């Protein structure tokens, strides 16, 4: 498929995805986020745009203050919303809507480009046609959840590792952006490291490339940890959590839910329980 038609079609997909999310969020009772995730994301963004801090209206029972520093969640999503609010001057809820819509546009456009590079424009159209109406995709975009932005960075990293396997610094920047939006993005750091290792033949080249691929994430996580050192609440700990078998079974069931209707799973029982 020629590059120009592919880019034009990708632009159309991007516009449609952004418009769809704007319409979804405008009709969503969850905007601007009545759940704890959304409250913390939007409050930290408002604090950033107006006062240059990352304060949220949440604190421990024993605290003399009713606010604290954002710590349970990484700052990337709030930084994006606050940045949009600060630059454009729009209200916080509008900046939130725009950020989610831009995340949807990025992820959907990249999904089209990836599929079109394999199966032409028809393959890209089929991929988007399967993605946009899916229950999982819609649920991630009708409320204020960081997955909307993280998916874009994850797909950008996937495309970069395939299209430019030796661009270690690009991989490192995209992986670091993903980690700062969702801690699960550490998997992207592993992808960047493995891609870099395989793409470079000599030990010296591998060492340099690994530094570029992993370094940005290490620096940002270290900076974020240092920033939180004086916070009342600590960020999520890194380590082995109990009940790993339960988590793995839930992962299998979640993956199956993307492809098998929930009613079928309900009739046959837990697929994760059968596999693990």
Secondary structure as GFF3:
##gff-version 3
##sequence-region A 1 276
A	DSSP	alpha_helix	3	26	.	.	.	ID=ss1
A	DSSP	alpha_helix	36	51	.	.	.	ID=ss2
A	DSSP	beta_strand	55	56	.	.	.	ID=ss3
A	DSSP	beta_strand	68	69	.	.	.	ID=ss4
A	DSSP	alpha_helix	76	88	.	.	.	ID=ss5
A	DSSP	alpha_helix	92	132	.	.	.	ID=ss6
A	DSSP	alpha_helix	135	139	.	.	.	ID=ss7
A	DSSP	alpha_helix	147	163	.	.	.	ID=ss8
A	DSSP	alpha_helix	168	181	.	.	.	ID=ss9
A	DSSP	three_ten_helix	183	185	.	.	.	ID=ss10
A	DSSP	alpha_helix	186	199	.	.	.	ID=ss11
A	DSSP	alpha_helix	203	227	.	.	.	ID=ss12
A	DSSP	three_ten_helix	228	230	.	.	.	ID=ss13
A	DSSP	alpha_helix	244	259	.	.	.	ID=ss14
A	DSSP	alpha_helix	262	268	.	.	.	ID=ss15
A	DSSP	alpha_helix	271	275	.	.	.	ID=ss16
###
